[in-house]
Amino acid sequence: FSAIADIADRNNVVYFGMSGNITQNRGQKCNKMAFPSSKPVSLESAGGTGYVLEQGLGESIFQIGADYIWGNDNTQYVKDVLVPQDDAEYRGDVSLPLGTTDFSSALSQAEESGADVVVLNNFGADQITALKQSQEFGLMDGETVITVPGSTTDIMAAAGESTYAYDNLY
């Protein structure tokens, strides 16, 4: 986003781009010609994880995130803002490369952490895989609350009816 925003500014052209990056949406990276058109990660994270914490549905957090700017920003926002705001306990996180097909190690870490909320900070095919494997792994068998910061009806349909019907999925 910021590289194209700089070009737009130099050429006096308005640019509406997609960006989920906290630092690109404000502060030094802003310029008069560039406007991010996607929602900020604060809204994405607050919608699921923030709601769960505010409602007292969980008190401890473990995050599994995609290792690129959107996933990292969502992870950081939950850790730096939502956890302290709601006096939750942070149990850790793991970042995985985009396109990960095996979440078993990360899911094991989440389970071993004892956290009652597992945040899946990934999107698209990675979110589908993470959700399906969460169910296969047994995280959706008990009281574990699972949140995803952003999703679509297509993603949920691809994850399967039994996955998106899980009562503790936000």
TIDREN-68234 format. One record per residue (C-alpha): residue in one letter; x, y, z. Coordinates in steps of 0.05 Angstrom, whole numbers, plus 32768, in hexadecimal, padded with zeros to 4 digits. Example, Ala and Ser with C-alpha at 12.3 -4.5 7.8 and 13.67 -1.06 7.14 Angstrom:
# residues 2
a80F67FA6809C;s81117FEB808F;
***
This chain:
# residues 170
f800080008000;s803480348015;a805F802B7FD7;i802480387FA9;a800C80707FD7;d804F80937FCF;i804A808F7F83;a800280A97F85;d801980E47FB1;r805380F57F82;n802580F47F46;n7FEA81187F68;v7FBC80DD7F5C;v7F8980C37F8E;y7F95807A7FA2;f7F63804E7FC7;g7F86800F7FDB;m7F7D7FD28007;s7FA67FD18046;g7F9E7FB08089;n7FDE7FCD80A5;i7FD77FF980E3;t8014802380D4;q80018031808C;n7FBD804B809F;r7FD5808480CA;g801280AC80E0;q805080B580B6;k80398087807E;c7FFB80B1806F;n7FF880E08034;k7FC1810C8017;m7FB780E17FD9;a7FB1809B7FF6;f7F76807C801A;p7F7380358034;s7F2F80188022;s7F307FDB804F;k7F1B7FDB8097;p7F537FE280CA;v7F6B7FA580F0;s7F507FC48130;l7F097FBA8116;e7F187F7480FD;s7F377F5D813F;a7F047F81816B;g7ECA7F608146;g7EDB7F1A815E;t7F127F1A8192;g7EFD7F5D81B1;y7EB57F4681B6;v7EC87F0481D6;l7EF37F26820A;e7EC07F5D8219;q7E8A7F288223;g7EB57F008253;l7EB57EC38225;g7F007EBA822F;e7F387ED3825B;s7F777EB98239;i7F8E7EC081F1;f7FBB7E9981C1;q7FC37EB08179;i7FD47E8C8139;g7FE47EBF8104;a7FF87EC580BC;d803F7EE080B6;y80327F1C808A;i801D7F63809A;w7FD27F5780A3;g7FDA7F1A80D0;n80127F3B80F8;d7FEB7F7B8102;n7FAE7F55811B;t7FD97F2D814A;q7FFB7F6C8164;y7FB97F90816E;v7F9B7F588197;k7FDB7F5281C0;d7FE77F9D81CB;v7FA07FB881CF;l7F697F8581DB;v7F8D7F58820D;p7FA17F92823C;q7F5F7FB68231;d7F377F7A824A;d7F6B7F63827D;a7F747F208259;e7FB07EF3825F;y7FDC7EEC8222;r7FF47EA58218;g801C7EAE81D8;d80197EAC818D;v80377E8B8150;s803E7EA7810A;l803B7E7A80CE;p804C7E888085;l80157E988054;g7FFE7E588033;t80097E2C8070;t7FE67DE98066;d7FF67DC880AA;f7FE07DEE80E8;s7FEB7DB38117;s80297DCE813A;a80087E128145;l7FC77DF2815D;s7FEF7DC7818D;q80107E0681A9;a7FCC7E2781B0;e7FB17DEA81D5;e7FEF7DE48202;s7FEA7E2E8214;g7FA87E208237;a7F8A7E5F8219;d7F3F7E608216;v7F3E7E8D81D8;v7F657E7B8199;v7F697EB38166;l7F757E9D811D;n7F937EDB80FC;n7F937EC280B5;f7F667ECA8079;g7F4F7EA78039;a7F697E60802D;d7F947E64806D;q7F577E748097;i7F307E3B8078;t7F697E0B8086;a7F737E2580CD;l7F297E1F80DD;k7F227DD980C0;q7F607DC180E5;s7F497DE28126;q7F0B7DB78121;e7F327D78810E;f7F647D868146;g7F2C7D888179;l7F2E7DD1818C;m7EE57DD68179;d7ED17D9D81A7;g7ED07DC281E8;e7ECC7E088204;t7F057E2781DB;v7EEE7E6881BC;i7F0A7E748176;t7F0A7EB88155;v7F1C7ECF810F;p7F287F198102;g7F0B7F1980BC;s7EE37EE78095;t7EB17EE0805D;t7E767EB4804F;d7EA07E918019;i7ED77E81804B;m7EA67E67807E;a7E827E3C804A;a7EC47E1F8033;a7ED77E10807B;g7E987DE68080;e7E557DE980A2;s7E6C7DC480E1;t7EA67DF580E9;y7E7F7E3580E2;a7E477E18810C;y7E767E138148;d7E557E3A8180;n7E977E598198;l7EAF7E748155;y7EAD7EBF8150;
***
